Amino acid sequence: MMQPQHDTSQLTIPKLLEINAGRYGDRVALREKDLGIWQRISWQEYLEQVRDLALGMKQLGLEDSGGKVSILGDNCPQWLYADIAAQACRAVAVGIYPTNVAEQCFYALDNSESSLVVCKDQEQVDKVLEVKDRLPLLKKIIVIDMKGLRNYDDPLIISLEAVQELGRALHQAEPELFGRMIADTRPEDVAIMVYTSGTTGEPKGAMITHKNMVTMIKGLAQILPFGPEDSFVSALPLCHVAERSFSMIFPMWAGCTVNFAESVATLQEDLREISPSAFLSVPRIWEKMHSNIYIKIKDALFVKRWVFNAIMPLGLKVAARRLAGQTVPLHLKAIYGLGYLLLFRALKNSLGLLNGRIFVSGAAPLSDDLLEFYHAIGVPVCECFGMTECAGISVIPAEGRIRVGQVGTPIPGIELKLAEDGEIMLKGDSVFAGYYRMPGRSAESLTEDGWLLTGDVGQFADSGQLMIVDRKKDLIINAYGKNIAPSEIENKLKFSPYIKEGIVVGDGRKYLSALIQLELDNVADWAQERSIAYTTYKSLAENERVNEMIQAEVDQVNEQLARVEKIRRFSILTKELDQDDDEVTATMKVRRSTIEKKFRDIIESMY
């Protein structure tokens, strides 16, 4: 992995961009699909785009050192331009989830005290206009795509292109200004503000400095061998710290290329076209890709189904040995090689991961079954542990050390210890500067001597690697005083291609129950094959035969669980969980407390 040959103690993200433009010049930094054609943006163009936007923002009155620029929209190169342009002004870039409704956007804009907001398109502009009268600090709405806005006459609206024109004019008048601005950026400056998903209470704006980000990637670079030949796919929301890491921080350090997927819906197709060397995603995406494979195999010709059913157990057997740290006998390796040619290579190719060598899952636990499946087909996914409050990844397994249920050891620069109650505590220069305008919440998260209280309960395996038990607040204590981690059971439920979400309940109860959300597309296909009439998700959820099918899936999971962990009863939710209804976060994490309140009657009926 190539690393900056500079004093890393003084590095900032804009300084890294300037370094890369000088080092790589016309090499491709970003690629975006436009009308079916991949457009390329070089490192030099990247720097120029950021320069023009930063100088334009300065012309609009963006405050040096402490000003806030919110960014609202789907992933695109302009998102990153705005991000780094704000940082180059020593202002703070604030990401807002594009799926947020107007009131949620208002909260982020108001809480962050943003004076500028960059919007992707008309849809996002409308959200801001709906709440603008309550945002006295807002100076301008900068719009990337002006389509549909011709008849809008609000003086707040200005196109991103027009802002860059202002910047180009300033650059011509003062050609040295932008260089001085970059030189003035400091490691201790707050560079970005990331709003936590907020599974409980209001989202909190985590203040992350340049030093936090550079420390994180400097440590991670010693574990994951990224280089300028590597390519990523940007698909998760850029306001999420995991995607910010892969689309901004890593490329700035190593000179990698970022490819923007058209959407999550087209991710599979985009992956096949790009065939990236590295892919980071959340468990929900890994689950969906696995589910798609099983549904396609089920619908395939008899010969293909036979090959899959004959060879897959072999792959799982080899994966189990490798994930246990055991040697794979030569004869098994030889048979596996044949299986790779007959099946696994084609599966990797269908996922768009044929040329991949680094695969990471983060943001939530990945089920053991899913990990074994991907290792079986030659996609060695590793689970990491990280937090927004630590600028991304803090714990990850080294090469050859991936184990089921273990997330590795701390990256260089991070200390880790467990509190008496098992809570994971982290310390190092990647630990954030606190929550914006929330000193009380900051004090709750940080001890006086700088340890970050993560809220996650862990334990150490015999290998010395960290194992995540569950979120501290999510642990279930049943009526007999037994501690149960629901996430492990929920992950086993979601391994079924027919279950999108399983929420285990039973705190203070004699047994566990579960609320089940169907994986609509797959259950719909299952119903059609059996001539089961349905019209909506609700009609499927209420169908007795669907209930029987889900019971069989739950029974399979129960066979793998201890008696106290078994799901005795379940109810299929008659609606899909929705972010707009405050049931899941923008990253599809279940708001457990909200679910338990909203569906209290259903839960009570199971007892």
Secondary structure, DSSP 4 states (H G I P E B T S, - for coil): ----SS-GGG--HHHHHHHHHHHHTTSEEEEEEETTEEEEEEHHHHHHHHHHHHHHHHHTTPPTTT-EEEEESS--HHHHHHHHHHHHTT-EEEEE-TT--HHHHHHHHHHHT-SEEEESSHHHHHHHHHHGGG-TT--EEEES--TT-TT---TTEEEHHHHHHHHHHHHHH-TTHHHHHHHH--TTSEEEEEE---SSSS--EEEEEHHHHHHHHHHHTTTS---TT-EEEE-S-TTSHHHHIIIIIHHHHH--EEEE-S-STTHHHHHHHH--SEEEE-HHHHHHHHHHHHHHHHHS-HHHHHHHHHHHHHHHHHHHHHHTTPPPPHHHHHHHHHHIIIIIHHHHHHHT-TT--EEEE-SSPPPHHHHHHHHHTT--EEE-EEEGGGTEEEEEPPTT---TT--BEEPTTEEEEE-TT-EEEEEETTS---BTT-HHHHHHHB-TTS-EEEEEEEEE-TTS-EEEEEEGGG-EE-TT--EE-HHHHHHHHHTSTTEEEEEEE-TTSSSEEEEEEE-HHHHHHHHHHTT---SSHHHHHT-HHHHHHHHHHHHHHHTTS-GGG-EEEEEE-SS---TTTTSB-TT--B-HHHHHHHTHHHHHHT-
